[in-house]
Amino acid sequence: MEPAAMPKTDDARAPLAQPGAAQASFAVGDAVMHPAHGVGRVTGESTFVVSGERLDLVHFAFGEGKLLVRVPRAKLASNGIRRLAGGALIAEALDVLGSTPRGAARGVTWARRAQELQAKLNSGDPRKVAEVLRDLGRNVHNPERSFSERQIFEAALERLSVEIAAVENITREAATQKITERLPVSSSSVPAAA
């Protein structure tokens, strides 16, 4: 996404009307992060009656408006939708990239390790996504690495670079370069974000 298309989080905006204080408040135009869909923005709200129950829905647009999602307000937290990470959290994630990679434990199959990495990737936490990049980044030069390893690495790179680009108001390519500079591999070997 273009940096200008994604507004910064802004605490001064008026939140959408909400029935409970424990539920997340988002204003139309707020930038949000979804663990699977990446960075998006709040586009509105609506109320539907389904089977006699009232559902307050928050509308989100992800992927430059190509994916529109309506989520019940009560399910926002359980779906992992959150505001964009702040600068301090992004700095922590970038620090994780430079730390020592965690090797695969002996006796653990790739299927089990891939499942653990995918869980970190889907957590939505930039630090955990950075851990996935760090752990798989050391093997980026290996032409014999598995297809699934390459897919998980590229998905993690995409998710972290999109969030960094939105938070720091830079292009995704610049965010990808910022990430790859911190990985213990040369940036020329890391695939560019598509």
C-alpha positions as CSV (number, residue, x, y, z in Angstrom):
1,M,0.0,0.0,0.0
2,E,1.1,3.5,-0.6
3,P,2.1,5.2,2.6
4,A,-0.2,8.1,2.1
5,A,-3.2,5.8,1.7
6,M,-2.9,4.4,5.2
7,P,-3.7,7.0,7.9
8,K,-1.7,6.9,11.1
9,T,-3.4,5.9,14.3
10,D,-4.8,9.0,16.0
11,D,-6.1,9.1,19.5
12,A,-7.9,12.4,18.9
13,R,-10.4,10.8,16.5
14,A,-13.9,10.2,17.9
15,P,-14.4,6.5,18.4
16,L,-17.4,4.7,16.8
17,A,-20.3,4.3,19.1
18,Q,-20.0,1.1,21.1
19,P,-22.2,-0.7,23.6
20,G,-19.5,-1.9,26.0
21,A,-16.4,-0.2,27.4
22,A,-14.4,-3.5,27.3
23,Q,-14.7,-3.6,23.5
24,A,-12.1,-2.1,21.2
25,S,-12.9,1.4,19.8
26,F,-11.9,2.3,16.3
27,A,-12.8,5.4,14.4
28,V,-13.5,5.5,10.7
29,G,-10.2,5.9,8.9
30,D,-8.1,4.3,11.7
31,A,-5.3,2.1,10.5
32,V,-5.5,-1.5,11.9
33,M,-3.6,-4.7,11.7
34,H,-5.2,-8.1,11.2
35,P,-2.9,-11.2,11.8
36,A,-3.8,-12.8,8.5
37,H,-4.8,-9.9,6.2
38,G,-2.2,-7.4,7.2
39,V,-2.7,-3.6,7.4
40,G,-6.1,-2.2,6.7
41,R,-8.4,0.6,7.7
42,V,-11.8,1.1,9.3
43,T,-14.4,2.0,6.7
44,G,-17.5,2.2,8.8
45,E,-20.0,0.4,11.0
46,S,-23.5,-1.1,10.7
47,T,-26.0,-3.0,12.8
48,F,-27.7,-6.2,11.6
49,V,-30.3,-8.3,13.3
50,V,-29.6,-12.0,12.9
51,S,-31.9,-14.6,14.5
52,G,-33.4,-12.0,16.7
53,E,-30.0,-10.8,18.0
54,R,-28.5,-7.4,17.2
55,L,-25.0,-7.5,15.9
56,D,-22.9,-4.3,15.8
57,L,-20.4,-4.7,13.0
58,V,-17.2,-2.8,12.2
59,H,-16.2,-2.7,8.5
60,F,-12.6,-3.0,7.4
61,A,-10.8,-2.8,4.1
62,F,-7.6,-4.7,3.6
63,G,-5.3,-5.0,0.6
64,E,-5.9,-1.6,-1.0
65,G,-9.7,-2.2,-0.7
66,K,-9.7,-5.5,-2.4
67,L,-10.9,-7.3,0.7
68,L,-13.8,-6.0,2.7
69,V,-14.4,-7.6,6.1
70,R,-17.2,-7.0,8.6
71,V,-16.5,-8.2,12.1
72,P,-18.8,-8.1,15.1
73,R,-17.6,-5.6,17.6
74,A,-17.6,-8.2,20.4
75,K,-15.2,-10.4,18.3
76,L,-12.6,-7.8,17.4
77,A,-10.1,-8.9,20.1
78,S,-10.6,-12.6,19.5
79,N,-10.0,-12.1,15.7
80,G,-6.7,-10.4,16.5
81,I,-7.6,-7.0,15.0
82,R,-5.6,-4.3,16.7
83,R,-4.3,-0.8,16.1
84,L,-1.0,-0.5,14.3
85,A,2.0,-1.1,16.4
86,G,3.7,2.0,17.9
87,G,7.3,3.0,17.1
88,A,8.6,1.3,20.3
89,L,7.1,-2.0,19.4
90,I,8.5,-1.8,15.8
91,A,11.9,-1.0,17.3
92,E,11.7,-4.1,19.5
93,A,10.8,-6.2,16.4
94,L,13.8,-4.8,14.5
95,D,16.0,-5.6,17.5
96,V,14.7,-9.2,17.4
97,L,15.9,-9.5,13.8
98,G,19.5,-8.9,14.9
99,S,19.5,-11.4,17.8
100,T,20.8,-14.9,17.7
101,P,18.6,-17.3,15.7
102,R,16.9,-20.1,17.5
103,G,17.9,-23.4,15.9
104,A,15.5,-26.3,15.4
105,A,15.4,-28.6,18.4
106,R,16.7,-32.0,17.8
107,G,14.0,-34.6,17.2
108,V,11.4,-32.0,16.1
109,T,10.0,-32.6,12.6
110,W,9.7,-29.9,10.1
111,A,5.9,-30.2,10.1
112,R,5.8,-29.5,13.9
113,R,8.3,-26.6,13.5
114,A,6.3,-25.2,10.6
115,Q,3.2,-25.3,12.7
116,E,4.9,-23.4,15.5
117,L,6.3,-20.8,13.1
118,Q,2.9,-20.4,11.5
119,A,1.3,-19.8,14.9
120,K,3.9,-17.0,15.6
121,L,3.1,-15.6,12.2
122,N,-0.6,-15.6,12.8
123,S,-0.3,-14.1,16.2
124,G,0.0,-10.6,14.7
125,D,2.7,-9.6,17.2
126,P,5.5,-7.9,15.2
127,R,8.1,-9.3,17.6
128,K,7.0,-12.9,16.9
129,V,6.8,-12.3,13.2
130,A,10.4,-10.9,13.5
131,E,11.4,-14.2,15.3
132,V,10.1,-16.2,12.3
133,L,12.2,-14.0,10.0
134,R,15.3,-14.3,12.2
135,D,15.0,-18.1,12.6
136,L,14.4,-18.8,8.9
137,G,16.6,-16.0,7.5
138,R,19.8,-17.8,8.2
139,N,18.8,-20.5,5.7
140,V,17.9,-18.1,2.9
141,H,21.0,-19.0,0.9
142,N,20.2,-22.7,0.8
143,P,18.7,-23.5,-2.6
144,E,17.4,-26.8,-1.2
145,R,15.2,-25.4,1.5
146,S,11.6,-26.6,1.4
147,F,8.8,-24.8,-0.4
148,S,6.9,-24.4,2.9
149,E,9.9,-22.9,4.6
150,R,10.3,-20.3,1.8
151,Q,6.5,-19.6,1.9
152,I,6.5,-19.0,5.7
153,F,9.6,-16.7,5.4
154,E,8.1,-14.7,2.5
155,A,4.7,-14.4,4.4
156,A,6.6,-13.1,7.5
157,L,8.6,-10.7,5.5
158,E,5.4,-9.4,3.8
159,R,3.5,-8.9,7.1
160,L,6.3,-7.2,8.9
161,S,7.3,-4.9,6.0
162,V,3.6,-3.8,5.5
163,E,3.2,-2.8,9.1
164,I,6.6,-1.0,9.3
165,A,5.7,0.8,6.1
166,A,2.4,2.0,7.5
167,V,3.8,3.0,10.9
168,E,6.8,4.8,9.5
169,N,5.1,6.2,6.4
170,I,7.6,4.7,4.0
171,T,7.2,2.5,1.0
172,R,7.0,-1.3,1.4
173,E,10.2,-1.7,-0.5
174,A,12.1,0.6,1.9
175,A,10.6,-1.3,4.9
176,T,11.7,-4.6,3.3
177,Q,15.2,-3.2,2.9
178,K,15.2,-2.0,6.5
179,I,14.3,-5.6,7.6
180,T,16.8,-7.4,5.4
181,E,19.7,-5.1,6.6
182,R,19.1,-6.4,10.1
183,L,18.9,-10.1,9.2
184,P,22.2,-12.0,9.4
185,V,22.1,-12.6,5.6
186,S,23.0,-10.3,2.7
187,S,20.0,-8.3,1.5
188,S,20.6,-9.3,-2.1
189,S,19.6,-12.9,-1.3
190,V,16.3,-12.0,0.3
191,P,13.4,-11.9,-2.2
192,A,11.8,-8.4,-2.6
193,A,8.2,-7.9,-1.7
194,A,5.9,-8.3,-4.6
